[in-house]
Amino acid sequence: MRGTSTTCDVCGRVKGETNHWLVAVSLLDHAGILYQPAELASDPRKSDYTYIDICGHNCAGKHFAAWLADSTRTQQEDVCQQ
């Protein structure tokens, strides 16, 4: 995590001293997502990856549900175009 001004990209909560945060990491233009403890996320962050700061399991679940819905919608659009 970078600095003390980190906010959750799902709900906007500001990171505190003892919060146990996650980072969702995905490679641009590839399917899949990795959730890992924030302490294990690479720093500096690499430009070919997307990093989403997440304040806890509840927001991780919301993020995954949104990602899955978007992924499903994209697949359905691809099938309709064929």
OpenMM code with the backbone's topology and positions (N, CA, C; nanometers):
from openmm import Vec3, app, unit

residues = "MET ARG GLY THR SER THR THR CYS ASP VAL CYS GLY ARG VAL LYS GLY GLU THR ASN HIS TRP LEU VAL ALA VAL SER LEU LEU ASP HIS ALA GLY ILE LEU TYR GLN PRO ALA GLU LEU ALA SER ASP PRO ARG LYS SER ASP TYR THR TYR ILE ASP ILE CYS GLY HIS ASN CYS ALA GLY LYS HIS PHE ALA ALA TRP LEU ALA ASP SER THR ARG THR GLN GLN GLU ASP VAL CYS GLN GLN".split()
positions = [
    Vec3(0.0849, -0.1163, 0.0000),
    Vec3(0.0000, 0.0000, 0.0000),
    Vec3(0.0899, 0.1232, 0.0000),
    Vec3(0.0418, 0.2267, -0.0637),
    Vec3(0.1221, 0.3465, -0.0755),
    Vec3(0.0696, 0.4561, 0.0162),
    Vec3(0.1443, 0.4877, 0.1205),
    Vec3(0.1096, 0.5991, 0.2068),
    Vec3(-0.0124, 0.5749, 0.2934),
    Vec3(-0.0524, 0.6807, 0.3633),
    Vec3(-0.1654, 0.6692, 0.4542),
    Vec3(-0.2961, 0.7178, 0.3919),
    Vec3(-0.2931, 0.7661, 0.2692),
    Vec3(-0.4143, 0.8192, 0.2071),
    Vec3(-0.4834, 0.7184, 0.1163),
    Vec3(-0.4587, 0.5911, 0.1364),
    Vec3(-0.5211, 0.4877, 0.0553),
    Vec3(-0.6691, 0.4773, 0.0892),
    Vec3(-0.7528, 0.4729, -0.0148),
    Vec3(-0.8964, 0.4563, 0.0048),
    Vec3(-0.9439, 0.3317, -0.0694),
    Vec3(-1.0517, 0.2741, -0.0184),
    Vec3(-1.1115, 0.1563, -0.0805),
    Vec3(-1.1737, 0.1979, -0.2138),
    Vec3(-1.1394, 0.1276, -0.3191),
    Vec3(-1.1925, 0.1591, -0.4515),
    Vec3(-1.3367, 0.1124, -0.4682),
    Vec3(-1.3904, 0.0414, -0.3693),
    Vec3(-1.5288, -0.0049, -0.3747),
    Vec3(-1.6206, 0.0887, -0.2955),
    Vec3(-1.5846, 0.1193, -0.1705),
    Vec3(-1.6748, 0.1966, -0.0832),
    Vec3(-1.6205, 0.3336, -0.0429),
    Vec3(-1.4937, 0.3614, -0.0673),
    Vec3(-1.4361, 0.4915, -0.0347),
    Vec3(-1.3791, 0.5057, 0.1054),
    Vec3(-1.3820, 0.3991, 0.1838),
    Vec3(-1.3291, 0.4031, 0.3212),
    Vec3(-1.1792, 0.4323, 0.3193),
    Vec3(-1.1328, 0.5115, 0.4154),
    Vec3(-0.9904, 0.5459, 0.4254),
    Vec3(-0.9196, 0.4411, 0.5096),
    Vec3(-0.8027, 0.3985, 0.4632),
    Vec3(-0.7261, 0.2964, 0.5340),
    Vec3(-0.6736, 0.3502, 0.6662),
    Vec3(-0.6911, 0.2711, 0.7714),
    Vec3(-0.6397, 0.3060, 0.9033),
    Vec3(-0.5139, 0.2282, 0.9353),
    Vec3(-0.4654, 0.2419, 1.0556),
    Vec3(-0.3410, 0.1761, 1.0985),
    Vec3(-0.3521, 0.0239, 1.1030),
    Vec3(-0.4632, -0.0291, 1.1542),
    Vec3(-0.4720, -0.1731, 1.1772),
    Vec3(-0.5681, -0.2448, 1.0837),
    Vec3(-0.6139, -0.1785, 0.9774),
    Vec3(-0.7042, -0.2440, 0.8834),
    Vec3(-0.6322, -0.3565, 0.8096),
    Vec3(-0.7062, -0.4591, 0.7764),
    Vec3(-0.6513, -0.5719, 0.6997),
    Vec3(-0.7067, -0.5638, 0.5579),
    Vec3(-0.6352, -0.4955, 0.4746),
    Vec3(-0.6819, -0.4679, 0.3395),
    Vec3(-0.6349, -0.5737, 0.2409),
    Vec3(-0.7054, -0.5764, 0.1267),
    Vec3(-0.6711, -0.6645, 0.0155),
    Vec3(-0.6428, -0.5788, -0.1065),
    Vec3(-0.5743, -0.6394, -0.2013),
    Vec3(-0.5557, -0.5763, -0.3315),
    Vec3(-0.5995, -0.6769, -0.4360),
    Vec3(-0.6888, -0.6333, -0.5251),
    Vec3(-0.7297, -0.7161, -0.6391),
    Vec3(-0.6352, -0.6817, -0.7528),
    Vec3(-0.5697, -0.7827, -0.8069),
    Vec3(-0.4710, -0.7621, -0.9123),
    Vec3(-0.5152, -0.8377, -1.0363),
    Vec3(-0.5148, -0.7701, -1.1488),
    Vec3(-0.5450, -0.8373, -1.2746),
    Vec3(-0.4520, -0.7844, -1.3830),
    Vec3(-0.4200, -0.8713, -1.4761),
    Vec3(-0.3344, -0.8356, -1.5890),
    Vec3(-0.4225, -0.7765, -1.6979),
    Vec3(-0.3848, -0.6611, -1.7490),
    Vec3(-0.4653, -0.5953, -1.8514),
    Vec3(-0.4896, -0.6885, -1.9694),
    Vec3(-0.6109, -0.6877, -2.0206),
    Vec3(-0.6520, -0.7660, -2.1378),
    Vec3(-0.6495, -0.9170, -2.1159),
    Vec3(-0.6529, -0.9621, -1.9909),
    Vec3(-0.6580, -1.1049, -1.9603),
    Vec3(-0.7694, -1.1316, -1.8600),
    Vec3(-0.8329, -1.2457, -1.8734),
    Vec3(-0.9370, -1.2843, -1.7779),
    Vec3(-0.8715, -1.3301, -1.6487),
    Vec3(-0.9369, -1.3050, -1.5385),
    Vec3(-0.8885, -1.3512, -1.4096),
    Vec3(-0.8546, -1.2374, -1.3171),
    Vec3(-0.8618, -1.2685, -1.1891),
    Vec3(-0.8345, -1.1688, -1.0866),
    Vec3(-0.7753, -1.2401, -0.9654),
    Vec3(-0.6796, -1.1784, -0.9012),
    Vec3(-0.6135, -1.2340, -0.7835),
    Vec3(-0.6362, -1.1391, -0.6667),
    Vec3(-0.6882, -1.1928, -0.5573),
    Vec3(-0.7029, -1.1144, -0.4342),
    Vec3(-0.5910, -1.1562, -0.3406),
    Vec3(-0.5170, -1.0582, -0.2894),
    Vec3(-0.4068, -1.0886, -0.1991),
    Vec3(-0.3988, -0.9835, -0.0900),
    Vec3(-0.3381, -1.0192, 0.0241),
    Vec3(-0.3214, -0.9187, 0.1294),
    Vec3(-0.2418, -0.8000, 0.0755),
    Vec3(-0.2799, -0.6823, 0.1179),
    Vec3(-0.2158, -0.5606, 0.0672),
    Vec3(-0.0653, -0.5606, 0.0916),
    Vec3(-0.0220, -0.6231, 0.2005),
    Vec3(0.1210, -0.6257, 0.2326),
    Vec3(0.2018, -0.7037, 0.1279),
    Vec3(0.1361, -0.7920, 0.0540),
    Vec3(0.2054, -0.8734, -0.0458),
    Vec3(0.2009, -0.8136, -0.1857),
    Vec3(0.1206, -0.7106, -0.2045),
    Vec3(0.1092, -0.6483, -0.3371),
    Vec3(0.2401, -0.5801, -0.3727),
    Vec3(0.2764, -0.5881, -0.5001),
    Vec3(0.4033, -0.5302, -0.5436),
    Vec3(0.4016, -0.3781, -0.5309),
    Vec3(0.5125, -0.3246, -0.4875),
    Vec3(0.5281, -0.1810, -0.4763),
    Vec3(0.6706, -0.1479, -0.5184),
    Vec3(0.6952, -0.0757, -0.6230),
    Vec3(0.5963, 0.0001, -0.6978),
    Vec3(0.5081, -0.0915, -0.7837),
    Vec3(0.3915, -0.0429, -0.8124),
    Vec3(0.2954, -0.1197, -0.8911),
    Vec3(0.3342, -0.1151, -1.0384),
    Vec3(0.3152, -0.2274, -1.1053),
    Vec3(0.3539, -0.2398, -1.2456),
    Vec3(0.2453, -0.1843, -1.3360),
    Vec3(0.2851, -0.1204, -1.4440),
    Vec3(0.1902, -0.0514, -1.5312),
    Vec3(0.1024, -0.1449, -1.6136),
    Vec3(0.1427, -0.2703, -1.6333),
    Vec3(0.0617, -0.3618, -1.7138),
    Vec3(-0.0391, -0.4412, -1.6303),
    Vec3(-0.0551, -0.4037, -1.5052),
    Vec3(-0.1529, -0.4656, -1.4161),
    Vec3(-0.2506, -0.3605, -1.3664),
    Vec3(-0.3699, -0.4062, -1.3292),
    Vec3(-0.4684, -0.3205, -1.2643),
    Vec3(-0.4709, -0.3569, -1.1171),
    Vec3(-0.4635, -0.2581, -1.0300),
    Vec3(-0.4658, -0.2788, -0.8849),
    Vec3(-0.5876, -0.2078, -0.8265),
    Vec3(-0.6673, -0.2805, -0.7504),
    Vec3(-0.7849, -0.2254, -0.6847),
    Vec3(-0.7663, -0.2436, -0.5346),
    Vec3(-0.7619, -0.1332, -0.4599),
    Vec3(-0.7486, -0.1388, -0.3140),
    Vec3(-0.8850, -0.1688, -0.2540),
    Vec3(-0.8904, -0.2682, -0.1644),
    Vec3(-1.0161, -0.3157, -0.1070),
    Vec3(-1.0024, -0.3247, 0.0444),
    Vec3(-1.1028, -0.2698, 0.1171),
    Vec3(-1.0923, -0.2575, 0.2621),
    Vec3(-1.1246, -0.3854, 0.3390),
    Vec3(-1.1815, -0.4856, 0.2765),
    Vec3(-1.2128, -0.6085, 0.3490),
    Vec3(-1.2898, -0.7072, 0.2639),
    Vec3(-1.3311, -0.8167, 0.3276),
    Vec3(-1.3971, -0.9241, 0.2546),
    Vec3(-1.5317, -0.8834, 0.1961),
    Vec3(-1.6066, -0.7981, 0.2652),
    Vec3(-1.7357, -0.7542, 0.2137),
    Vec3(-1.7180, -0.6800, 0.0808),
    Vec3(-1.6261, -0.5867, 0.0773),
    Vec3(-1.6015, -0.5123, -0.0467),
    Vec3(-1.5356, -0.6014, -0.1523),
    Vec3(-1.4559, -0.6986, -0.1102),
    Vec3(-1.3982, -0.7930, -0.2061),
    Vec3(-1.5100, -0.8715, -0.2744),
    Vec3(-1.6102, -0.9121, -0.1969),
    Vec3(-1.7239, -0.9835, -0.2540),
    Vec3(-1.8017, -0.8970, -0.3515),
    Vec3(-1.8226, -0.7703, -0.3164),
    Vec3(-1.8917, -0.6778, -0.4056),
    Vec3(-1.8119, -0.6567, -0.5337),
    Vec3(-1.6810, -0.6422, -0.5187),
    Vec3(-1.5950, -0.6222, -0.6361),
    Vec3(-1.5974, -0.7441, -0.7269),
    Vec3(-1.5896, -0.8632, -0.6671),
    Vec3(-1.5902, -0.9850, -0.7473),
    Vec3(-1.7238, -1.0017, -0.8190),
    Vec3(-1.8340, -0.9732, -0.7509),
    Vec3(-1.9664, -0.9838, -0.8131),
    Vec3(-1.9769, -0.8889, -0.9329),
    Vec3(-1.9285, -0.7664, -0.9176),
    Vec3(-1.9317, -0.6701, -1.0270),
    Vec3(-1.8419, -0.7152, -1.1419),
    Vec3(-1.7244, -0.7661, -1.1090),
    Vec3(-1.6321, -0.8144, -1.2112),
    Vec3(-1.6934, -0.9329, -1.2869),
    Vec3(-1.7557, -1.0245, -1.2139),
    Vec3(-1.8175, -1.1414, -1.2747),
    Vec3(-1.9343, -1.1008, -1.3639),
    Vec3(-2.0172, -1.0075, -1.3188),
    Vec3(-2.1293, -0.9601, -1.3998),
    Vec3(-2.0798, -0.8949, -1.5282),
    Vec3(-1.9741, -0.8149, -1.5171),
    Vec3(-1.9175, -0.7502, -1.6348),
    Vec3(-1.8588, -0.8531, -1.7298),
    Vec3(-1.7912, -0.9523, -1.6751),
    Vec3(-1.7315, -1.0586, -1.7561),
    Vec3(-1.8392, -1.1378, -1.8291),
    Vec3(-1.9487, -1.1693, -1.7595),
    Vec3(-2.0597, -1.2436, -1.8195),
    Vec3(-2.1257, -1.1612, -1.9288),
    Vec3(-2.1458, -1.0317, -1.9033),
    Vec3(-2.2079, -0.9437, -2.0019),
    Vec3(-2.1210, -0.9355, -2.1274),
    Vec3(-1.9911, -0.9254, -2.1111),
    Vec3(-1.8994, -0.9187, -2.2247),
    Vec3(-1.9055, -1.0463, -2.3066),
    Vec3(-1.9112, -1.1623, -2.2407),
    Vec3(-1.9211, -1.2900, -2.3118),
    Vec3(-2.0519, -1.2990, -2.3892),
    Vec3(-2.1622, -1.2525, -2.3295),
    Vec3(-2.2911, -1.2559, -2.3986),
    Vec3(-2.2903, -1.1647, -2.5200),
    Vec3(-2.2282, -1.0492, -2.5109),
    Vec3(-2.2183, -0.9577, -2.6239),
    Vec3(-2.1367, -1.0205, -2.7355),
    Vec3(-2.0294, -1.0929, -2.7016),
    Vec3(-1.9470, -1.1592, -2.8023),
    Vec3(-2.0266, -1.2660, -2.8753),
    Vec3(-2.1086, -1.3422, -2.8032),
    Vec3(-2.1899, -1.4474, -2.8638),
    Vec3(-2.2950, -1.3855, -2.9561),
    Vec3(-2.3557, -1.2756, -2.9147),
    Vec3(-2.4592, -1.2096, -2.9955),
    Vec3(-2.4029, -1.1522, -3.1237),
    Vec3(-2.2770, -1.1143, -3.1246),
    Vec3(-2.2151, -1.0559, -3.2428),
    Vec3(-2.1731, -1.1614, -3.3441),
    Vec3(-2.1720, -1.2866, -3.3051),
    Vec3(-2.1270, -1.3931, -3.3968),
    Vec3(-2.2355, -1.4340, -3.4919),
] * unit.nanometer
topology = app.Topology()
chain = topology.addChain("A")
for resn in residues:
    res = topology.addResidue(resn, chain)
    for name in ("N", "CA", "C"):
        topology.addAtom(name, app.Element.getBySymbol(name[0]), res)
